Amino acid sequence: VFHNTPLPVPDNYVQALSEDSTGRLWIGIVGGLLLYENGKLKTLWRTVAGGTVCTILTDRNGDVWVGSERGLFRFKEGQVVAHYTTKEGLPLDDVRVIHEDRQGTLWIGTSGSLTRFEDGKFISYPMSEGAARSHIRTIYEDADGTLWIGTYDDGLSRFRDGRFVNYTMDQGLFDNGAFHISEDRHGHFWISCNRGIYRVSRQELNDFADGKVSRINSVAYGKRD
């Protein structure tokens, strides 16, 4: 059974969802930020205050991090306690992805840059030479602690020891879009793009980065499948 809860403004499309430690659902929309609790929607932000909310993450301490066109926001108990922009060290205010790694460090994805937030400071790694330069769409951490960065139509990047390695269709990817990355028990990445989904071996990606192979193989699945 499906239950529909209309948004306050019908054309404010949902961009992000995250459940916090108390079971409340945080909803990022084109017009701002909503909170769903006890079957009711509450508007936290309108367009003027929050802009488009692209990503929401609840960290291990129960704090909620919200990335929008206007920077990075930190919430405690439903209230904004910090707001970070380029003035505090972000490379751009347009935050697209937030990831918390196994050490509790936050990684922020913007256009053309991967940024680490640790001990109150931002350290950015520009994705220029040897790395994708487009909008970061996803950050995946594997069992080794390596970060894999998916972009909007500029390929996939591996980030390890402060260094990027980039993969595109020129190296064997089915598509340059890498919107989401899931890993199965056999060590294969499953990646979504505008033309469907495709599978690639994590070991093969690492072998390419280490110079052991000159090309990677990917298997694609589309509408006919």
C-alpha positions in Angstrom: 0.0 0.0 0.0 1.3 3.4 -1.0 0.6 6.6 1.0 1.1 9.9 -0.6 2.1 13.1 1.2 1.9 16.1 -1.1 4.7 18.6 -0.9 3.8 22.2 0.1 4.6 23.3 -3.4 3.8 20.6 -6.0 6.7 21.4 -8.4 9.4 21.3 -5.7 10.9 18.1 -6.7 12.6 15.8 -4.1 16.4 15.8 -4.4 17.5 14.1 -1.2 16.3 11.9 1.7 17.8 11.0 5.1 16.5 9.4 8.3 17.9 10.8 11.5 18.6 9.0 14.7 15.1 9.7 16.1 13.3 8.3 13.0 12.5 11.7 11.4 12.8 12.0 7.7 14.7 15.0 6.2 13.7 15.9 2.7 15.7 18.1 0.4 13.7 19.8 -2.4 14.3 22.3 -5.1 12.7 24.9 -2.8 14.6 24.1 0.4 14.3 21.6 3.2 11.4 19.7 4.8 11.0 17.5 7.9 8.6 14.6 8.0 7.6 13.5 11.6 4.5 11.7 13.0 2.8 11.8 9.6 3.2 15.5 9.1 5.5 17.7 6.9 7.2 20.7 8.4 8.9 23.3 6.3 12.4 24.2 7.7 13.6 26.4 4.7 12.1 28.3 1.8 14.0 29.0 -1.4 15.3 32.3 0.0 17.0 30.7 2.9 18.2 27.3 1.7 18.1 27.2 -2.1 18.1 23.7 -3.6 19.1 21.0 -1.2 21.1 18.3 -3.0 22.3 16.0 -0.3 21.6 15.2 3.4 23.6 13.0 5.8 23.0 12.0 9.4 26.4 11.3 11.0 27.4 8.8 13.7 26.8 11.5 16.4 23.2 12.2 15.3 24.0 15.5 13.7 22.4 16.2 10.3 24.5 17.7 7.5 22.7 19.5 4.6 24.4 20.4 1.4 22.8 23.1 -0.8 23.6 25.7 -3.3 24.4 28.0 -0.4 27.0 25.8 1.3 27.1 23.2 4.0 24.8 23.4 7.1 25.1 21.4 10.3 21.9 20.7 12.4 21.5 19.7 16.0 18.1 18.8 17.3 16.5 20.4 14.2 18.4 23.7 14.6 21.2 25.1 12.4 24.4 25.3 14.6 26.9 26.0 11.8 27.0 27.2 8.2 30.1 26.8 6.1 30.8 28.5 2.7 33.8 29.5 0.7 34.6 32.0 3.5 35.3 29.0 5.8 37.3 27.1 3.2 34.8 25.3 0.9 36.0 25.4 -2.8 32.5 26.2 -3.9 29.2 26.9 -2.1 27.3 24.4 -4.3 27.6 21.2 -2.2 26.4 18.1 -4.1 27.5 15.1 -2.0 28.4 14.4 1.7 30.1 11.2 2.8 31.2 10.1 6.3 34.1 7.6 6.2 34.9 4.9 8.7 37.0 7.3 10.8 34.2 9.8 11.0 35.7 12.2 8.6 33.4 14.1 6.3 34.1 14.3 2.6 32.3 16.9 0.5 31.8 16.8 -3.2 31.4 19.9 -5.3 32.1 20.7 -8.9 35.6 19.8 -9.7 36.8 19.3 -6.2 36.8 16.7 -3.4 37.1 18.2 0.1 37.9 16.7 3.5 36.4 18.3 6.6 38.3 17.4 9.8 39.0 19.2 13.1 37.0 22.1 11.9 39.1 22.7 8.7 38.5 22.1 5.0 41.2 20.5 2.9 40.4 20.4 -0.8 41.8 18.1 -3.5 41.1 19.7 -6.9 40.1 17.2 -9.6 42.1 18.6 -12.4 45.0 16.6 -13.8 44.3 12.9 -14.0 40.8 13.2 -12.5 37.3 13.9 -13.4 36.4 17.6 -13.4 32.6 17.5 -13.6 30.0 17.6 -10.9 30.6 14.9 -8.3 27.4 12.8 -8.0 28.5 10.1 -5.6 31.3 9.0 -3.2 31.7 5.3 -2.3 34.2 3.9 0.2 35.3 0.4 -0.3 36.5 -2.2 2.2 40.1 -0.9 1.9 39.1 2.6 2.7 39.6 3.8 -0.9 37.2 6.5 -2.1 35.6 6.1 -5.5 34.2 9.3 -7.0 31.4 9.2 -9.6 30.6 12.2 -11.7 28.0 13.5 -14.1 29.4 12.4 -17.5 33.1 12.9 -16.7 33.9 9.4 -15.6 34.9 7.6 -12.4 37.9 8.4 -10.2 39.8 6.5 -7.6 41.1 8.6 -4.7 43.8 6.9 -2.6 46.8 8.4 -0.7 45.9 11.9 -1.9 46.1 10.9 -5.6 43.4 10.6 -8.2 43.2 8.0 -11.0 40.5 8.6 -13.6 38.5 6.1 -15.8 36.4 7.0 -18.8 35.1 5.4 -21.9 38.6 5.7 -23.3 39.8 3.3 -20.7 36.8 0.9 -21.1 33.9 2.2 -19.1 30.5 1.7 -20.8 29.6 5.3 -20.2 31.2 8.5 -18.7 28.3 8.9 -16.3 28.7 7.5 -12.8 25.7 8.6 -10.8 25.7 5.8 -8.1 28.1 3.0 -7.1 27.1 -0.2 -5.4 29.5 -3.1 -4.8 28.4 -6.8 -4.8 29.9 -9.7 -2.8 32.1 -10.6 -5.8 33.9 -7.3 -5.9 32.0 -5.8 -8.8 30.9 -2.2 -9.0 27.4 -1.6 -10.4 27.2 1.9 -11.7 24.2 3.9 -13.0 24.2 6.4 -15.9 21.8 7.9 -18.4 22.1 4.9 -20.7 21.3 2.2 -18.0 23.6 0.4 -15.6 27.0 -1.2 -16.0 29.3 -3.5 -14.1 33.1 -3.3 -13.7 35.6 -5.2 -11.5 37.1 -3.3 -8.6 40.2 -5.4 -8.9 40.5 -4.6 -12.6 40.2 -0.9 -11.8 43.0 -1.2 -9.2 45.1 -3.2 -11.7 44.7 -0.4 -14.2 45.7 2.2 -11.7 48.8 0.2 -10.8 49.8 -0.2 -14.5 49.1 -4.0 -14.6 46.5 -3.7 -17.4 46.1 -1.2 -20.1 42.3 -1.3 -20.3 39.3 -2.3 -18.2 36.2 -4.2 -19.2 32.6 -3.3 -18.4 29.3 -5.1 -19.0 26.2 -2.9 -19.7 22.5 -3.5 -19.1 19.7 -1.5 -20.6 16.0 -1.5 -21.5 16.2 -4.8 -23.4 17.6 -6.6 -20.3 
